């Protein structure tokens, strides 16, 4: 049993979906969520927030004109800003919500009625640098809230051949707003300069560092990470990339992209155009290069675990990246690895697999996730685990276990009468 008491915050017969990170307002008073029947559907009409102390509910944003919204995250710094996926208005049989037909939208306190589109779209040649040509997903502010990461799918490539529409990782930089010529009725402007920072290949060579897909990214450190020579890499992202093993099987591995410090550097094209061409995806800026830091092809169970779905999460000081991987017995365990390469360190050694996405405590001493049908706290040093909820017949939902910025609460979901509902545990007991 647990000495902690869980508190249910939502009760109505609707789905309440937390995202896997940044669901708390900076003051740790409110939890933002979208209203969907399940995480697999995208039919929510509004973004809401609930007060962790008294259960008050506010509507942050309500979609109109047939659009749907979801997957909201919150800026870690004041002023409070909410960013979420916005599907197309006035959808029709050709243009409706899909991976390559969605955008990021930012709503700020106190003027919630002013919704700002994050990423411009330009799908007719000549394409526009700083604009994208498709849909963005899971928008996450950096720890200082100056920029955002997201995953991306490309409309132009999708129309040519679905296999060419490879998922990638991108970032939105406050370099300048991007205006596009609008030669197509579905094109629009964006508030941020957006580029892809990952590089994918349609048919990766077996045994190489080439990847066919980049996803589940996370910012490294509150202020980046220290390199072996003592210098600081201020901006970096970790993500999972799908490599191909010697026998032709997909093997997910961890990759790092070190990013420029100056915003202007993101407008400098590399070997290929930032905005892409009719036959090529948008390409990373000149001084962005990805590198692989895990090499699991020869393990008994190769690859980073993709079940449960989880996102790479860095410690606050940037020294460790937490992830899930099977041990030699096939049990999904918690591991960490340095962004400077080296061997992964196994944290948990239990007989039960980790069952959910994970998050760090702000002090960097522990991580939180679901294991053995309980929300648990795990010491990053010893691997010792503390149950925060009693073991239940049905486990808490796998999508999100997120600690508040002040470190006092952890939020998660349970399915009640078929609907995901939001719960919190007070970590002060």
N, C-alpha and C positions, 0 to 999 in steps of 0.2 A: 504494500500500500504506500501511498504518498502522503507526506505531511502537508502538501500544498493543496489549496482548494481552487478548483477551476470555476470560472464565472461565465455564464452564457450572456452574450451581448445582443444577439439578434434572435427574433422569435417568429416572424411572420413567414407565411408559406411561399417563400421565394428563395432562390439560390443566392447566397452571399459569397462572392469569390474574392479572396485575398490573393494578391500577387506574391511572388516569392521573396521580394525585398522591398524596402522603402515604402511600407504601407502605413507607417506612423507619420503624423505631423511632427515637425521639429520639436514641439513642446511636449511630445509624448502623451498628449491629451486625446487625440482622435485617431481612429483607424479608417482608412479609405478603402473602398471595395466597389466592385460592380455587381450588378444584379443579373445573374444568369442561372438557369436551372442546373447547369453543371459546367465544369471547366472545359468540356469538349465542345460545347455549343457556343455560338456567338450571336445571341439574340437579345442581349441586354439593352435597355432603353435609357438607363441613367447610371451616373456615378454618384455614390452616396458616401457619407462618413458617419461613424457612430462614436459617441463619447465613451471613453473607457471607464469613467467613474459613475455616470448616471444614466447611460444608455440612450441619451438623446440622439436622434437621427436627423441629419441635414442632407438635402439634395444639393450636390455640388454642380451637376450638369445634367441636362436632359436632352437627349438626341431628338432631332426633328426630321421631317421629310423622308421617312422610311429608313433612316440610318440607324446603326447600332453602335454601341460603345462598350469598351471593357478593358481589362488588364491595366488598372490604374496604379501608378506609383507616385510618390510625393518627394518634393525637394528636401534634402537633409538640412538645409539652412533656410532661415527666414529671408524674404517673405515666403509664406507657404504657397507653393505652386503644385498643381496636379497635372500629370501628363498621362495620356491614355491613348489607346487605339480608337480611331474613328473610322467607321465604315462609310462607303459612299452614300450621299443623299440621292434620292430619286433613283434607286437601283432598278435595273431592268434585266432582261434575260442575258444580255451580253456583258453588262457592267454591274456586278453585284459584289458583295463582300467575298473576298478570297485573299490568300496570302499575298498576292501581287496587286490587290486593290484595297489598300487601307493606308492610313496616314497617322502620324502623331499629332495630338492637339494638346496645348497647354492652357490651363485655366488658373488664374491667380487670385489670391485673396487680396482685397475684399471684393474685387470686381469680377465675380464669377460669370457674368453674362458675356464677358469678352473672351471668346475662345480663339486662340492663336494657332494657326497651322504651323507645325514645326518644320516639316520637310516638303520642299517644292517638288512638283512632278512635271516632267517634260518628256513626252513619249513620241514626239515627232522630230525628225532631223531638221536642222542640226541641233543636237542635244545641248543642254546648258550645264556648264561646270557649277558644282554646288547644289544642283537639283538632282533628284533621283528619277527613276523610270519605273517605279513599282511601289510595293507596300512595305511599311516598317512595322515593327512588333516588339513588345516588351521594352519600352523606352525607360532607361534608368539614368537618373542624374548622377554625375560624379560626386564624390563625398563633399566637395566644396560647392556643388550645385552650379558650376559654370558651364558644363557641357553634358551631353547625354550619349549613351550607347544604345544600340538597337540591333536587331536582326532584320534581314532584308531579303525580299524576293522581287524579281525583275519582270515587269509586264512585257517588255520588248522581246526578251528571250523566251518567255512563256508562250507568246503568240507564234514564235518561230518553231519552237520545239520544247515541250514541257521539260525534257531532260536537260536542256540548257539553262533552265531557271534554277540555278544552284543557290541554296541559302548561304548568305554571307553576313558578316558583322560590319556595322558602320558606326560612325559617330557624327553628332551634330555639334558644330562649333559656332560660337557667337562672333564670327568674323564679320558678316553683314547679311542682311536679308537677301533672298534670291528671288528675282522676278523672271518669269518665263514668258515667251511670246504668246502662248495660249492659242496654238493652231488646232487644238483638239478640245472639245467641250469638257473633258475630264481633267484637263491640266490646271494647275494652281500654283500660287506663290508660296514661299516658306519663310519663316522668321530666321532660320539658321542655315549656315553653309554646311552641307552634308556630303560626306565621302565614305566610300567603303575602305576598310583597313585590312580586311582579310583577302587572301588570294586563293581561289579554287581552280581546280582542273577537272575537265569533264571525265577523263579516264586516267586517274593517278597510276603511276608505275608501281607495281608490286614491290614492297620493301622500301619505298622512297618516302620522303617527307611531304610529298604532294598530297593534297586533300581534295575531296569532292564536295565537302560541305563544312561550313563553320557555324557554330551555334553555342548557346548556353554560356554567354560571356559574362565577365565580371571585372569591375575596376580593381586594380591592384593598389592596396594601401590607401589610407586617408591622404597621404602626400607622396604616393608612389613607393619606390623601394630603393634600398641601398645596393649598389653593385659591389662586386668583390674589391674594386679599387677604392672604395669609400665615397665615390660620387653618387649623387642621387638621380635616379630616373624618375622625373616628376610625373609623367603620364604613361600608363601602360594598361593593357587589357589582357586577360587570360580568356581563352575559349577552347571548346572542344572541336577538333577537326577530324574528319573521317579519312583515315589512311587505308591502304590496302595491304594486307599481309602477303607473305610469300606464296600462300596457297590460294590467293584471290579473295579472301574474306575481308569484310569491312572491319577495321580495327580503330575505334575512336581513341585519340590521343590528345594530350594537352599542348596547346600552342600559346606563345606570347607574342604580342606586338608592342614594341616600344614606340611611343608616339612623340611628335615634336612638341616643344614647349611653347613656341610662338605660333599664334593662330594663323599668321600669314603663310606659314610653311605649308598649310594644308591646301593652298591653292596652286601649289607647284606640282605639275604633272610628272609622273615617272615615265617608264617606257611606253605606257599606253594612256589614252585620255582618261582623265578623272570621270568624265561624263559617259564614257563608253562609246561604242559605235553600233551600227546596225547588226554587226556580227560578233560583238564582244561586250561582256559585262563592264560596268564601271570599274575603274582600277584604282588602287591605293595611290596616295601622293608619293613623290619621289623618295622621301626619307622615311618611309614606313616599310618595315620588313618583318615578316613573321618567322618565328623559330620554334622548333619542337623541343619540349622539355621532358616528356615521358616516352619511354621506349619499352612497350609491354608485349611486343609481338611474340616473344618466346615464353611468356608466362603460361601456366596451365590454363588459365582463363584470360586470354589477351584482351586488352582494351579497358578504357574507363567505363564504368557502369552507366548504362542509359536507362535502366529500370532499377529503382524509381527514377523518373526524370528529375534532374537536379541541375543547378547552375554552379559554376565555379565561384568560390567565395574566398576572398583574401582576408587575412588577419588585418586589423587596423594599422599595424606598423608595416605591412607589406612584405613581411619576411616569410609567410607561409600561405600557400594556396590550398584550401581544403577541397576534397573531392571524394567520390565514392568509387570503389573498385572491389571486385571479388578477391577473396583470398584463395589459396590453393584448394580449399574445401568447397568453394563455390558460394561462400557466405559474403554478402555485400558489406564491406567494412568501411570505416572512415579513415582516410589517409591525408597527409599533407606533403607538399613539395615546395622547395624554394623556387622563386622566379629566376634564380641564378643557376638552374639545372641541379644536378645531383640526384641521389636516389630518393624515391618516395619513402615517407615514414608512416608506418601503420599505427594508428591511434587506438582503434577498438580491436578487440580480439574475442568478441562474444560469439555465441552459437546462433544468435538471431541476426538477420540482415537489417541494415538500416532501411527504413520504409518511406522516406520522404526527402524533400529538399531540406536544406540546412541553412543556418545563419550563425554568425559569431556574436558573442557578447561584446559590447563596446570596450570592455577592458582587455580583450584579446586572450583571456584565460580559459574560455570554454566555448563550446558549440552546442547548438540545440537542433533536435530532429526527432523523428518518430522511430522507435525501436521496440519490438515486442509489444505492439499495440498500446504504447504509452509515449507521451512526450517526455523526452529525457534531456538532461544537461550532462555534457561530457567534458571532463577536464582534458585540455589539449596536451597537458604534460604527462599525466598518468593514465589517461584513458578511462578513469573511474567514472561511472555513470550514476546519476541520481534521477529517480523517477519523479516527474513533476505532476503527472496524472496517474491515477490508478489504471492498471491494465484493464482494457475493455474488450468485449467480444469482437466488436468492429473497431479497427484502428482509426485514429484521427486521420483526416484527409491528408494526402501526400503532397499537395501542391505548395503548401506554405507553412513554415514555422519561423516566425519573425520576432526578434527581440526589439523592444522599444529603445529609442535613442538614449534615454536616461538609465537603461539597464534594469528597470524595475519590473517590467512585465514581458511576457512572451505571448504572442497571438497565434492562433491556429484555428482550424475548422473541424467540425464534426458533422456527419450527415445525420440529421434528425428528421424522421418521417419522410425520408427521401430527398431532403433539401439540405445543402451545405449551410451551416450556421457558424457564426464567429464566437470563439471563446477566448478568454485570457486567463493566465495564471500570474498571480502576484509573486515575484521571485523573492520578496522579502518575507514570504511565509504568511 
